[in-house]
Amino acid sequence: HPLIAAGSAISASAAEIARCAADAGVGALIVLDLARVGMGAGVDLDLIQNLGRAAPDLPLFAGGGVRDWSDLEQLAAAGCHGALVATALQSGAINAGDVKRARDLGSRQV
């Protein structure tokens, strides 16, 4: 569920917000799943895929829950262009070599 400022008139879904952002000329989307940040719970691939379909022309970057190389591969396959991987880097689950390899995941890179 999107975090909305108290008193905001916005009551849209994440996909609707993504579409509005694309229509407004936003250059990229960063999706940060706060419930998964630092939890090692894995990424919400359904959310990423839904937002990618809602705004197919925008580069999409995801954060929250990235555990390891497998998650990076799954994000790339889901259409994600990049990932925020702070906890995975700090723990060593993703290393510098993985970051370099991620550049070769295809046209939609993580």
Accessible surface in RSA format (square Angstrom, percent):
REM  Atomic radii and reference values for relative SASA: ProtOr
REM  Chains: A
REM  Algorithm: Lee & Richards
REM  Probe-radius: 1.40
REM  Slices: 20
REM RES _ NUM      All-atoms   Total-Side   Main-Chain    Non-polar    All polar
REM                ABS   REL    ABS   REL    ABS   REL    ABS   REL    ABS   REL
RES HIS A   1   222.98 121.9 159.56 110.9  63.41 162.2 110.43 113.8 112.55 131.0
RES PRO A   2    45.97  33.5  21.16  19.3  24.82  90.2  32.75  27.0  13.23  82.2
RES LEU A   3   145.09  80.8 115.61  82.7  29.48  74.1 116.88  82.1  28.21  75.9
RES ILE A   4    65.94  37.5  35.27  26.3  30.67  73.9  38.97  28.1  26.97  73.2
RES ALA A   5    79.90  73.5  57.54  88.8  22.36  50.9  69.47  97.8  10.43  27.6
RES ALA A   6   111.07 102.1  69.81 107.7  41.26  93.9  81.27 114.5  29.80  78.9
RES GLY A   7    87.43 107.8   0.00   N/A  87.43 107.8  43.75 120.1  43.69  97.8
RES SER A   8    45.51  38.5  12.38  16.5  33.13  76.3  17.07  36.4  28.44  39.8
RES ALA A   9   106.50  97.9  67.98 104.9  38.52  87.6  79.77 112.3  26.73  70.8
RES ILE A  10    95.81  54.5  82.02  61.1  13.79  33.2  87.53  63.0   8.28  22.5
RES SER A  11   113.81  96.2  73.42  98.0  40.39  93.0  50.48 107.5  63.33  88.7
RES ALA A  12    31.17  28.7  20.24  31.2  10.94  24.9  23.50  33.1   7.68  20.3
RES SER A  13    54.11  45.7  44.15  58.9   9.97  23.0  47.02 100.1   7.09   9.9
RES ALA A  14    30.74  28.3  24.60  38.0   6.14  14.0  26.35  37.1   4.39  11.6
RES ALA A  15    24.68  22.7  22.85  35.3   1.83   4.2  22.85  32.2   1.83   4.8
RES GLU A  16    76.33  43.8  75.26  56.9   1.07   2.6  19.47  37.7  56.86  46.4
RES ILE A  17    58.91  33.5  57.67  43.0   1.24   3.0  58.68  42.3   0.23   0.6
RES ALA A  18     2.86   2.6   2.06   3.2   0.80   1.8   2.78   3.9   0.08   0.2
RES ARG A  19   109.37  45.9 109.02  55.6   0.35   0.8  48.07  65.7  61.30  37.1
RES CYS A  20    82.79  62.6  77.62  86.6   5.18  12.2  26.26  66.5  56.53  61.0
RES ALA A  21    18.18  16.7  12.05  18.6   6.13  13.9  17.40  24.5   0.77   2.0
RES ALA A  22    34.68  31.9  18.73  28.9  15.96  36.3  18.79  26.5  15.89  42.1
RES ASP A  23   130.04  91.1  92.65  92.2  37.39  88.4  32.66  76.9  97.38  97.1
RES ALA A  24    86.07  79.1  42.76  66.0  43.31  98.5  54.95  77.4  31.13  82.5
RES GLY A  25    62.55  77.1   0.00   N/A  62.55  77.1  34.55  94.8  28.00  62.7
RES VAL A  26    63.71  41.9  51.95  47.0  11.76  28.3  59.35  51.6   4.36  11.8
RES GLY A  27    58.13  71.7   0.00   N/A  58.13  71.7  38.39 105.3  19.74  44.2
RES ALA A  28    40.06  36.8  25.95  40.0  14.11  32.1  25.95  36.5  14.11  37.4
RES LEU A  29    24.81  13.8  23.67  16.9   1.14   2.9  24.81  17.4   0.00   0.0
RES ILE A  30   122.17  69.5  91.12  67.9  31.05  74.8  91.12  65.6  31.05  84.3
RES VAL A  31    21.48  14.1  17.86  16.2   3.62   8.7  21.23  18.4   0.25   0.7
RES LEU A  32    87.81  48.9  65.77  47.0  22.05  55.4  65.77  46.2  22.05  59.3
RES ASP A  33    29.93  21.0  24.02  23.9   5.92  14.0  12.82  30.2  17.11  17.1
RES LEU A  34   100.61  56.0  80.83  57.8  19.77  49.7  81.17  57.0  19.44  52.3
RES ALA A  35    86.92  79.9  56.17  86.7  30.74  69.9  68.41  96.3  18.51  49.0
RES ARG A  36    65.44  27.5  65.43  33.4   0.01   0.0   8.49  11.6  56.95  34.5
RES VAL A  37    70.49  46.4  58.19  52.7  12.30  29.6  58.93  51.2  11.56  31.4
RES GLY A  38    46.39  57.2   0.00   N/A  46.39  57.2  15.31  42.0  31.09  69.6
RES MET A  39   133.55  69.2 104.76  69.3  28.79  68.6  80.72  68.6  52.83  70.0
RES GLY A  40    43.25  53.3   0.00   N/A  43.25  53.3  22.82  62.6  20.43  45.8
RES ALA A  41    59.84  55.0  32.38  50.0  27.46  62.5  41.90  59.0  17.94  47.5
RES GLY A  42     2.79   3.4   0.00   N/A   2.79   3.4   2.79   7.7   0.00   0.0
RES VAL A  43    19.97  13.1   4.67   4.2  15.30  36.9   4.70   4.1  15.27  41.4
RES ASP A  44    44.25  31.0  38.30  38.1   5.95  14.1   5.11  12.0  39.14  39.0
RES LEU A  45    47.97  26.7  44.86  32.1   3.11   7.8  44.86  31.5   3.11   8.4
RES ASP A  46   101.30  71.0  98.54  98.1   2.76   6.5  23.71  55.8  77.59  77.4
RES LEU A  47    45.15  25.1  42.46  30.4   2.69   6.8  44.59  31.3   0.56   1.5
RES ILE A  48     4.19   2.4   4.19   3.1   0.00   0.0   4.19   3.0   0.00   0.0
RES GLN A  49    67.71  37.9  64.78  47.3   2.93   7.0   8.22  17.5  59.49  45.1
RES ASN A  50    66.14  45.6  62.44  60.3   3.70   8.9  12.19  29.3  53.96  52.2
RES LEU A  51     7.95   4.4   7.53   5.4   0.42   1.1   7.53   5.3   0.42   1.1
RES GLY A  52    12.60  15.5   0.00   N/A  12.60  15.5  10.04  27.5   2.57   5.8
RES ARG A  53   163.04  68.5 139.53  71.1  23.52  56.0  78.88 107.8  84.16  51.0
RES ALA A  54    13.84  12.7   0.84   1.3  12.99  29.6   5.18   7.3   8.66  22.9
RES ALA A  55     3.59   3.3   0.00   0.0   3.59   8.2   1.83   2.6   1.76   4.7
RES PRO A  56    85.27  62.1  71.55  65.2  13.72  49.9  71.74  59.2  13.54  84.1
RES ASP A  57   137.43  96.3 107.43 106.9  30.00  70.9  38.91  91.6  98.52  98.3
RES LEU A  58    16.02   8.9  13.90   9.9   2.12   5.3  14.34  10.1   1.67   4.5
RES PRO A  59    45.95  33.5  45.39  41.4   0.56   2.0  45.39  37.5   0.56   3.5
RES LEU A  60     2.16   1.2   2.16   1.5   0.00   0.0   2.16   1.5   0.00   0.0
RES PHE A  61    68.33  34.2  68.33  42.3   0.00   0.0  68.33  41.4   0.00   0.0
RES ALA A  62     3.40   3.1   3.40   5.2   0.00   0.0   3.40   4.8   0.00   0.0
RES GLY A  63     3.92   4.8   0.00   N/A   3.92   4.8   0.45   1.2   3.48   7.8
RES GLY A  64     8.97  11.1   0.00   N/A   8.97  11.1   1.99   5.5   6.98  15.6
RES GLY A  65     5.27   6.5   0.00   N/A   5.27   6.5   1.60   4.4   3.67   8.2
RES VAL A  66    10.53   6.9   0.91   0.8   9.62  23.2   0.91   0.8   9.62  26.1
RES ARG A  67   102.80  43.2  95.01  48.4   7.79  18.5  31.40  42.9  71.40  43.3
RES ASP A  68    55.07  38.6  55.07  54.8   0.00   0.0  17.87  42.1  37.19  37.1
RES TRP A  69    44.61  17.9  44.23  21.4   0.38   0.9  39.94  21.3   4.67   7.6
RES SER A  70    49.55  41.9  47.51  63.4   2.04   4.7  29.54  62.9  20.00  28.0
RES ASP A  71     0.66   0.5   0.66   0.7   0.00   0.0   0.00   0.0   0.66   0.7
RES LEU A  72     5.29   2.9   5.29   3.8   0.00   0.0   5.29   3.7   0.00   0.0
RES GLU A  73    77.31  44.4  72.67  55.0   4.64  11.0  17.91  34.6  59.40  48.5
RES GLN A  74    71.87  40.2  67.05  49.0   4.82  11.5  29.00  61.7  42.86  32.5
RES LEU A  75     0.00   0.0   0.00   0.0   0.00   0.0   0.00   0.0   0.00   0.0
RES ALA A  76    11.94  11.0   4.06   6.3   7.88  17.9   4.64   6.5   7.31  19.4
RES ALA A  77    94.22  86.6  50.66  78.2  43.56  99.1  63.28  89.1  30.95  82.0
RES ALA A  78    15.08  13.9   1.17   1.8  13.92  31.7   4.72   6.7  10.36  27.4
RES GLY A  79     9.17  11.3   0.00   N/A   9.17  11.3   8.96  24.6   0.21   0.5
RES CYS A  80     0.00   0.0   0.00   0.0   0.00   0.0   0.00   0.0   0.00   0.0
RES HIS A  81    49.52  27.1  40.46  28.1   9.05  23.2  23.66  24.4  25.85  30.1
RES GLY A  82     6.63   8.2   0.00   N/A   6.63   8.2   6.63  18.2   0.00   0.0
RES ALA A  83    25.45  23.4   0.39   0.6  25.06  57.0   0.55   0.8  24.90  66.0
RES LEU A  84    89.07  49.6  81.38  58.2   7.69  19.3  84.50  59.3   4.57  12.3
RES VAL A  85    21.23  14.0  14.52  13.1   6.72  16.2  16.66  14.5   4.58  12.4
RES ALA A  86    67.85  62.4  56.71  87.5  11.14  25.3  63.08  88.8   4.77  12.6
RES THR A  87    62.91  44.7  60.29  61.1   2.62   6.3  45.31  60.9  17.61  26.6
RES ALA A  88     3.52   3.2   0.00   0.0   3.52   8.0   2.96   4.2   0.56   1.5
RES LEU A  89    81.53  45.4  65.36  46.8  16.16  40.6  65.62  46.1  15.91  42.8
RES GLN A  90   155.69  87.1 116.54  85.2  39.15  93.2  47.62 101.4 108.07  82.0
RES SER A  91    82.67  69.9  39.92  53.3  42.75  98.5  47.06 100.2  35.61  49.9
RES GLY A  92    49.31  60.8   0.00   N/A  49.31  60.8  28.95  79.4  20.36  45.6
RES ALA A  93    50.07  46.0  23.51  36.3  26.56  60.4  36.12  50.9  13.95  37.0
RES ILE A  94     1.16   0.7   0.05   0.0   1.11   2.7   0.06   0.0   1.10   3.0
RES ASN A  95    82.64  57.0  77.79  75.2   4.85  11.7  32.06  77.2  50.58  48.9
RES ALA A  96    71.50  65.7  60.82  93.9  10.69  24.3  65.20  91.8   6.30  16.7
RES GLY A  97    38.42  47.4   0.00   N/A  38.42  47.4  32.37  88.8   6.05  13.6
RES ASP A  98    15.21  10.7  15.00  14.9   0.21   0.5   0.00   0.0  15.21  15.2
RES VAL A  99    59.10  38.9  56.91  51.5   2.19   5.3  57.98  50.4   1.12   3.0
RES LYS A 100   135.24  66.0 129.25  79.3   5.99  14.3  73.23  65.9  62.00  66.0
RES ARG A 101   118.17  49.6 113.62  57.9   4.55  10.8  62.61  85.6  55.56  33.7
RES ALA A 102     4.45   4.1   4.45   6.9   0.00   0.0   4.45   6.3   0.00   0.0
RES ARG A 103   147.75  62.0 143.00  72.9   4.75  11.3  49.22  67.3  98.52  59.7
RES ASP A 104   123.18  86.3  93.42  93.0  29.76  70.4  32.91  77.5  90.27  90.0
RES LEU A 105    48.21  26.8  21.01  15.0  27.20  68.4  24.86  17.5  23.36  62.9
RES GLY A 106    38.20  47.1   0.00   N/A  38.20  47.1  36.36  99.8   1.84   4.1
RES SER A 107   114.23  96.5  74.13  98.9  40.10  92.4  57.69 122.8  56.54  79.2
RES ARG A 108    76.62  32.2  73.60  37.5   3.03   7.2  38.63  52.8  37.99  23.0
RES GLN A 109    74.47  41.6  73.53  53.7   0.94   2.2  12.44  26.5  62.03  47.0
RES VAL A 110    23.03  15.2   2.33   2.1  20.71  49.9  14.85  12.9   8.19  22.2
END  Absolute sums over single chains surface
CHAIN  1 A     6419.5       4695.1       1724.4       3698.1       2721.4
END  Absolute sums over all chains
TOTAL          6419.5       4695.1       1724.4       3698.1       2721.4
